[in-house]
Amino acid sequence: MQIEIKLVPAEKSILGFDYLYQMHSALMTTLTSRNPDLAKDLHEGSHENRMKMFVFSPLNSTPTPKLVQVEGEERKRMLLGEKIWFRIASPWPEFLNSLGESLLVAGQMNIAGKNFKISGVNMIAPPELKEQMVWRPFGQSASICTPWSPPDNGKKLFIYPDKPIDNSPTCSELLANNLYHKFKRLQEIRPDIADAWLKNSGMNELPSENAINVEFLPSSPTQSYKTIMNYGKNAAIRSWRCPVKITAPLPLQRLVWAAGLGSMNAQGYGLMQEGKQCN
C-alpha cells in the first residue's frame, strides 16, 4: 500500500538537504498524537532495532526545487515550490491507516522548522505486478541506501551498484538479502498478509534467496547512477539513484512497492515506483 500526502507551505519553504531525520520525527510525532501505543512500539517496543516495515519518500514540489544561497551559510539550501507532495508505504495496513488518519486530523506538519498545511491524503493504485519489474526511486530525489558492516569491526560502509569494497557483498546481493528478510519479517508481524500474498501467487512458501536477481539500469544515457550524501544524527549517509530491474516471485515484487528497496526505509530511503529502461 502507498499513500500520497499533499502539502501547501504556510511560509517560504527553504530547507537544508539533511531534513529526512526531521521528517521522520514529524511523522512519528503526528502518529503519537493519534496512536501513542503504536508509535511507542515502533520506537522502543517490539519493533525497536528491527525492520520497521514502512518507508517514506523525500519531498517533491512543483515548480521543482531550486538551489538558493542563505546568508551566513556555506552550503546551499533548496527552495520548494508551491505544490508539495510525498509518499508513505507499508504492507502493514493498520500502521498506514493510522498514520494517514493522524495526518488528516492534525491538518499540518512541521518539518525542520517549516510549517505545511496538509491538503490531501490519497491512496495510490499499485502497478501491474510481474515476476520481472523495473523499479525506480520515487519522485525527484528518492534514493536507495545499501549499507554493510564488516563482521570484524562493525563500521558501517555504503555500497554502490558497481563498487564493492573491503570484500563486501555486492550491491545486488545486499538488495536481494534485504528483500528476502523483509518478507521473513512480514511473516513475523503479519503472517496473514504474507500467507495471502503467497496463495494469491499460487505458492505455499517463499523460494530461496537465490530466486531473486537484481540488475542495475543506467540513470541516463551518460550516467550509470547518481550518488547522494545526506546527514542523519550527525553521521553521513550515502545513497544512490538509478532504475533497478528485479526478477523475483510476485510476493517480493509486491513488497518492493509496499516496503521499499534497500535499507533505512523508515529514515526516508528506498520508496519505489514502476520505472522503465533507459534507451
N, C-alpha and C positions, 0 to 999 in steps of 0.2 A: 504494500500500500504506500502511496505517496500523496501528500497534500501540498498545495502551494499556498503560501501566505503572501498577501499583497499589502504593502505598506505605503503610507504617504508621509513624507518628512514633515515634522512640525516646525522645523527650522532648517537653516542651511546645513546640509549633511556632508561635512568634511570629516572623514575618518582616516586613521592610520591603517596600514595594511595588516597590522597584527591585532585584528579585532575578533578573531574567531573564538578565543578563550572567553572574552566578554560576552559574545553572542551565546555561547553555551551557558554561561552563568545567567543570562537574561531568560533563556528558555527554562532553565531549572527553577528560577525564581517564580516565573509565571506558573509552572506546574505545581510548585509548592503551595501557592495561594489557593489552588483548587483541589489538589490531591496530595497533601503533605506526606501521607504514608508511602505512596508510590515514589515520590521524589526522594524520601529518606532511604528507601530500599535500594534505589539506584545508586545513591551516593555513598552510603555507609552500611547497607544491609547485605542481602544475599547476592546482589549484583556487583558489590564492590570488587574492584580488580578483576572483573570478568567482562567478557564481551557484552556490551550493553544492548545490542541488537536494535540500534536506531542510528540514523545518520541524518545530518542536515547539510545544506549547501551554503556557500558564501552568498552574499547579497548580489543581486543583479539590478540594473536600472536602465531606464530609457529617459533621456539620452544616455548613452553608455558612460560609465565613469571616466573622468579625466584627471590627469595629474595636476596638482596645484602645490605651490610652494607656500608654506606658512612661515611667517616672520619668526626668526629665532630658532628654527628647527633645521637640521641638516637634511633629514630625509623628507622627501615629498610625501604628501598625503593624497587621497583620492576624493574628488567631489562627485557625489552620486546625483543622478538625475531625479526628476520629479516623480517618476513611477518606479517603485522598487518592489522586488519580489524575491523569495527564496523558497526552497522546498525542504520538507522533512519526510523521511520514510522509515517504516518499520514493519516487520511481519507480525508484530505484536499489536493486535487491534485495540486492546484496552489502553495501552500506552498512547498510541497515536490519537485515538478518540479523546482521551483525557487531556492531552496536550492541546489538540485543536480547540476543544471546548474552552480550555483555560485561556487561550489567546483571544477567542471571541469575547469572552466575559470581561477580560482585562481591557480590551479595546485599544491597548497601546503597548509598546515595548520601549525600553531604554537600552540602547546598545552603545557601549563605550562613551557614555555621557550624552548621547544624542537621542532625542525623543522621536518616535514614529507612531503614527496612528495606524491601527490595523483596519484595513478597508475590506478584507475578504479572506476567507479560508475555503479553498476548493479542493475536491478530490480529483486526482489525475488518473485517467484511464491507463492501464499498462499497455505496452506494445504486444503484438502477437509474438508469443514466445516460441522459439525453435531451439533445436539442440545445438545449432551454431548461430551465435549472435555477435554482432559488432556493437559494442558499448562505447560511449564517450562520456567524460566528466560533464556534468550538467552545467549549462549556462555559460556565463562569461569568464568565470575564474575558478570553478571547482577543480580539484586536483586529487591525485591518488598518492597515498603515503605507504611506503613499504620498508619499515624499519626492521633491523635484525640485530640481535645482541650475541656476540661470541660467547660460547659457554664458559670460557676461562676467565673473562673479566666483566662481563655484563654491560660493557659500554655500548650504547645504542648507536648503530650505524644506519644510514639511509641508503637503500639500494635503488639504483636507477635501472631502466629497462635493459641497457646494454653494458652495464658496468658492475659485475660482482666484484667485491673487494675482500681481501683477507680471508680467502676460502669460504666466503659466504655462499648461501644458496643463491640461485639466480632469481631475478625479479619474478619470472614466470612461476618458479617453484614456490616462492613466498605467497603469491596471489592464489595459487591452487590450494596450498595448505591452509591458508586463511579461510578461503571459501568453504572448504571441506569441514573445517572445525566450526565455522559459523552454523552449518546445518546440524552438527552434533550438539551445539549449544541450543539451537531451536528445539531439538528433540528433548532437551532437559527442561526448558521452561514452558514450552507449549507442544507436548507430544501429539496433541490432537491436530494441530496445524501441520506439523511435519508429516504425520501419517496420511492426512488428507492430500497433501501435495504429492506424496509418493503414489497413492492409489489413483489419483487423477491422471498420473502419468503411466499407469499400468505397471507400477513397480511395488515390490514388497519391502525392499531395503535399498539403501544407497550403495552404488558400486564403490570400489576403492578410489582413493585419491588419484590413482593413475588414469582414471576415466576423464580427467579434466585436462584440457590442452589450452594454453594461453599463448597468443601471438600478438605482437605489438605492430600497429599500423602507423604510418608516418603522420605527424601532426599537420604537416603541409608538404607540398612538393619539394621543399628545400630543407625541411627540418624534421628529424626523427621524433623528437619530443621536446616539450618546453619544461624548464625547471622553475620551481617557485621556492622561495625561502621565507618563512614567517617565524615568529617567536611566540611561544606559549609558556607561561610560568618561567620566564627568563631563560628558556632553552630554545636553541634553534631547531626548527622543524623543516626538513627538506622534503619536497614532494615533486611530482611531475604530472604532465598532462599530455595525453595522446589517445586516439582510439585504440581499443583493445578487442581483439577477436577471441571469443571464448567458445570452445566446443565442450559441452558438458550436458548431463541429464537435465531435463526440464525443471525439476525442483531446485537445482542450483542456479539456473538462469533466473528463476523467479526470485531467488534470494539476492542475486545481484541487484535487481530492481528494488527489492524491499529493504535491504540491509546494507547496501553499498559494497564497494570493491576495495580491497586492501585493509589497512589497519587505521586506527584512530578515527573511526567513523563518527563516534559521539563527540569528537572535537572539531568536526566540520570538514572531514576529508572522505572522498570516495563516493558521493552520491552520483548515480549514473542515469543516463538516458540512452535510448537507442541511437546508434550512430551509423555512419556509412564509411566505406573505404575511400581514402583519398586517391583520386585518379592522377 
